[in-house]
């Protein structure tokens, strides 16, 4: 059995992280999951949050922020496909605090459908800013909204499809 896992985090811009690690933890829509060498095959939907990992023979845990996406673990290789990625050194805490404040204000003033894509986009903004602050070490207040990120993405896709087909009603 291998003693390490190859961890790759890939965004539309390319490979953002490629490391040999002894363990990792990632945020899924069903809760956090951990991976050790020899892990059984796994396919999971990721949510915005922190991925932590430990390199072999090191006590320190490294952490990065990721957006929603997918994770596949097979044959001691973990590939995380996501639309967002950041490291602690790339976080500007002042900008992240401002983004969190603006997203919170927009959510407080929002009077549309809480199941709609506009609400989902605002929550996604809020969650990303909160993740950046947590990664930086300056956690946001515990008032961050929750929404199923994949439901928001699906709603945006569906509303675009609906416009293309003359506004047919969604199947229920």
C-alpha positions in Angstrom: 0.0 0.0 0.0 1.2 3.5 -0.9 2.2 5.8 1.9 1.1 9.0 0.1 -1.8 10.4 -1.9 -1.3 12.6 -4.9 -3.4 15.7 -4.3 -4.3 17.9 -7.3 -6.5 20.9 -7.3 -7.5 22.0 -10.8 -9.5 25.2 -11.8 -10.4 26.3 -15.3 -7.1 28.2 -15.3 -5.1 24.9 -14.8 -3.5 23.0 -12.0 -3.3 25.2 -8.9 -1.8 22.6 -6.5 -0.1 19.3 -6.9 1.4 17.7 -3.8 2.2 14.3 -2.4 0.4 14.2 0.9 -0.1 11.7 3.7 -3.7 12.8 4.4 -6.3 15.4 3.4 -9.7 16.7 4.4 -12.1 18.4 2.0 -15.6 20.0 2.3 -18.4 18.2 0.5 -22.0 19.1 0.3 -22.7 16.2 2.7 -20.0 17.3 5.2 -16.2 17.1 5.4 -14.5 13.9 4.3 -11.0 12.7 5.0 -8.7 10.6 2.8 -5.7 8.5 3.8 -3.6 6.3 1.5 -5.5 3.2 0.4 -8.8 5.0 0.4 -11.6 3.4 -1.5 -12.7 5.1 -4.7 -14.9 8.1 -4.0 -16.7 10.8 -6.1 -18.1 13.7 -4.1 -19.6 17.2 -4.7 -17.5 19.9 -3.1 -18.8 23.0 -1.4 -16.9 26.2 -0.8 -14.6 25.8 2.1 -11.1 24.8 3.3 -9.1 21.8 2.1 -6.4 20.8 4.6 -3.6 18.4 4.0 -0.4 17.2 5.6 2.8 16.4 3.7 4.7 13.2 4.7 6.9 13.5 7.7 5.6 17.0 8.6 3.5 17.9 11.6 2.2 21.2 10.1 -1.1 21.1 8.3 -1.4 23.2 5.1 -4.7 24.8 4.1 -6.2 26.2 0.9 -9.6 27.6 0.0 -11.7 26.0 -2.8 -15.1 26.8 -4.4 -17.8 24.4 -5.3 -16.8 21.5 -7.6 -16.1 17.8 -7.6 -13.6 15.5 -6.0 -12.5 12.1 -7.2 -10.3 9.7 -5.2 -9.0 6.6 -6.9 -5.7 4.7 -6.8 -4.1 7.0 -4.2 -4.8 10.1 -6.2 -7.3 12.8 -5.2 -8.3 15.3 -7.9 -10.4 18.3 -6.9 -12.1 20.2 -9.8 -13.3 23.6 -8.7 -14.0 27.0 -10.0 -12.1 28.9 -7.2 -8.8 28.4 -5.4 -6.8 30.5 -3.0 -4.0 30.3 -0.5 -3.6 32.2 2.7 -0.9 34.4 1.2 -3.2 35.4 -1.6 -6.0 36.6 0.7 -6.5 40.3 1.2 -8.4 40.4 4.5 -9.6 44.0 4.0 -11.0 43.2 0.6 -12.6 40.0 1.9 -14.2 41.8 4.9 -15.6 44.4 2.5 -16.9 41.7 0.1 -18.5 39.9 3.1 -20.1 43.1 4.3 -21.5 43.9 0.8 -22.8 40.4 0.3 -24.5 40.5 3.8 -26.1 43.8 3.0 -27.3 42.6 -0.4 -28.7 39.5 1.3 -30.5 41.5 4.0 -32.1 43.7 1.3 -32.9 40.8 -1.0 -36.7 40.4 -1.6 -36.7 37.9 -4.4 -37.1 34.1 -4.5 -34.8 32.5 -1.8 -34.6 29.4 -4.1 -33.7 31.5 -7.1 -30.3 31.9 -8.8 -29.9 35.5 -7.7 -30.1 34.6 -4.0 -27.7 31.6 -4.6 -25.2 33.9 -6.3 -25.3 36.3 -3.3 -24.8 33.4 -0.8 -22.0 32.1 -3.0 -20.3 35.5 -2.7 -20.8 35.5 1.0 -19.4 32.0 1.5 -16.3 32.7 -0.6 -15.5 35.8 1.4 -16.1 33.9 4.7 -13.8 31.1 3.4 -11.1 33.6 2.6 -11.3 35.1 6.0 -11.3 31.8 7.7 -8.2 30.7 5.7 -6.5 33.9 6.6 -7.1 33.3 10.3 -9.8 36.0 10.8 -13.0 34.0 11.0 -16.2 35.8 10.0 -19.2 36.0 12.3 -21.4 32.9 12.4 -24.2 34.5 10.4 -23.1 33.2 7.0 -26.1 31.9 5.0 -26.3 28.5 3.7 -27.7 27.3 0.4 -27.1 24.2 -1.7 -24.5 25.7 -4.2 -25.3 23.1 -6.8 -29.0 23.9 -6.6 -28.2 27.6 -7.3 -26.0 26.7 -10.3 -28.7 24.4 -11.6 -31.3 27.1 -11.3 -29.1 29.5 -13.3 -28.6 26.9 -16.0 -32.3 26.1 -16.1 -33.4 29.7 -16.3 -31.0 30.1 -19.3 -32.5 27.0 -21.0 -36.0 28.2 -20.3 -35.3 31.5 -22.1 -34.0 29.5 -25.1 -37.2 27.3 -25.3 -39.7 30.1 -25.0 -40.2 29.9 -21.2 -41.5 26.3 -20.8 -42.5 25.4 -17.3 -39.9 23.5 -15.2 -40.8 19.8 -14.5 -41.4 19.1 -10.8 
